[in-house]
């Protein structure tokens, strides 16, 4: 008999695989999927940030707000969603007749208040302004002719000796 077992009869287990196939209890990706790893990291990070916020978050926010207002404002902007979906809920169709009448009355009183505030009276009298005679408004009347510039005389350039001479 041979001391070595036959390759074909004894399974070879290498990196959790038996003859190239996954062994029972071994995953195809022992490190896990990247999506699952990202979700786990996000969850851990958020939990730790929540814990840290409970310890000193309010003081930290106040400190940043006072000492670095630009950073504070940037953080606020990052928290606001880029697109906000606003869906009407019910609207006029969901209102009772009494609610519609009250809403109309409220709008009318608001418009009446607004028109009263906007109507400001300016007291004064209109004065007539004298316009120039029509002849003076025609093109070229009353304008002096442009002086023509005489061309400059060119001066020759100074010739410099080449370097090293």
Secondary structure, DSSP 4 states (H G I P E B T S, - for coil): --SSPPTTTSPPEETTEETTEEPTT--SSTT--HHHHHHHHHHHHHHHHHHHHHHHHHHHHHHHHHH-HHHHHHHHHHHS-SS------SGGGGS-HHHHHHHHHHHHHHHHHHHHHH-----------PPPPGGGGSTTTTPPPPPPPPPPPP-PPPPPPPTT-
